[in-house]
Amino acid sequence: MHAGKVVLVSSSPYTVGCGAAVLQQLVDDKVELFCAVGVDAANWEDALDWLCIGPSGESLHFITTTSHPDESVEEVIAFAESFTCVQTHKVEVIYV
């Protein structure tokens, strides 16, 4: 089970084969905040957004998503720590 706030640090571009299972687990765990930093951060964010949409266009689960292509991991962690969610969460950092 993942924390409610997740910072994903990518070292490679998003691909369905590489990242879909990781992102689907975040949706299944109903995280509230997802921040992507590193290689291809915007595409990691977009992929998670699409996983939150059902086949008829309905929202399956709302996750606030952000991408930070030009920021350091430390800056993104600080952003996540300061972000207010419905519940109080620690920040989990995932390296992919």
C-alpha positions as CSV (number, residue, x, y, z in Angstrom):
1,M,0.0,0.0,0.0
2,H,1.4,3.4,-1.0
3,A,1.3,6.6,1.0
4,G,-1.2,9.2,0.1
5,K,1.4,11.5,-1.3
6,V,3.9,10.1,-3.8
7,V,6.9,11.6,-5.6
8,L,7.9,9.5,-8.5
9,V,11.5,10.0,-9.6
10,S,12.0,8.7,-13.1
11,S,15.3,7.8,-14.7
12,S,13.7,6.6,-18.0
13,P,10.8,7.6,-20.2
14,Y,7.3,6.4,-19.5
15,T,6.2,3.3,-21.4
16,V,3.2,1.1,-20.8
17,G,5.5,-1.9,-20.2
18,C,7.7,-0.1,-17.7
19,G,5.3,2.1,-15.9
20,A,1.6,1.1,-16.2
21,A,1.6,-1.4,-13.4
22,V,3.3,1.1,-11.0
23,L,0.8,3.8,-11.8
24,Q,-2.2,1.5,-11.7
25,Q,-1.2,0.5,-8.1
26,L,-1.2,4.2,-7.1
27,V,-4.8,4.5,-8.5
28,D,-5.8,1.3,-6.7
29,D,-4.3,2.6,-3.5
30,K,-6.2,5.9,-3.9
31,V,-3.3,8.2,-3.4
32,E,-4.3,11.9,-3.2
33,L,-1.1,13.5,-4.6
34,F,1.2,12.4,-7.4
35,C,4.3,14.4,-8.3
36,A,6.6,13.3,-11.2
37,V,10.2,14.5,-11.4
38,G,13.0,13.4,-13.7
39,V,13.1,12.0,-17.2
40,D,9.8,12.3,-19.1
41,A,8.0,13.7,-16.0
42,A,5.1,15.2,-18.0
43,N,4.3,11.9,-19.7
44,W,4.4,10.0,-16.4
45,E,1.8,12.6,-15.1
46,D,-0.4,12.3,-18.2
47,A,-0.3,8.5,-18.0
48,L,-1.6,8.6,-14.4
49,D,-4.3,11.1,-15.4
50,W,-5.6,8.7,-18.1
51,L,-5.7,5.8,-15.6
52,C,-8.1,7.8,-13.5
53,I,-10.7,7.9,-16.3
54,G,-13.1,5.1,-16.9
55,P,-14.1,3.7,-20.3
56,S,-17.1,6.0,-20.6
57,G,-15.1,9.1,-19.6
58,E,-16.2,9.0,-15.9
59,S,-13.8,9.8,-13.1
60,L,-12.7,6.6,-11.4
61,H,-10.6,8.4,-8.7
62,F,-9.4,11.9,-8.4
63,I,-5.7,12.3,-7.9
64,T,-4.0,15.7,-7.9
65,T,-1.1,15.3,-10.4
66,T,1.9,17.5,-11.0
67,S,5.1,17.2,-13.1
68,H,8.3,19.0,-12.3
69,P,10.7,18.5,-15.2
70,D,13.1,21.3,-14.2
71,E,13.1,20.9,-10.5
72,S,15.3,18.9,-8.1
73,V,14.0,15.9,-6.2
74,E,14.4,17.8,-3.0
75,E,12.3,20.7,-4.3
76,V,9.5,18.3,-5.3
77,I,9.6,16.5,-2.0
78,A,9.3,19.9,-0.2
79,F,6.3,20.8,-2.5
80,A,4.6,17.5,-1.7
81,E,5.2,17.9,2.1
82,S,3.6,21.4,2.0
83,F,0.6,20.3,-0.2
84,T,-2.7,20.0,1.8
85,C,-4.7,16.9,1.2
86,V,-8.0,15.7,2.7
87,Q,-6.0,13.4,5.0
88,T,-2.6,13.8,6.5
89,H,0.0,11.7,4.7
90,K,3.7,11.2,4.7
91,V,5.5,11.6,1.4
92,E,6.7,8.4,-0.3
93,V,9.5,8.6,-2.9
94,I,9.4,6.0,-5.6
95,Y,12.4,5.5,-8.0
96,V,11.7,4.0,-11.5
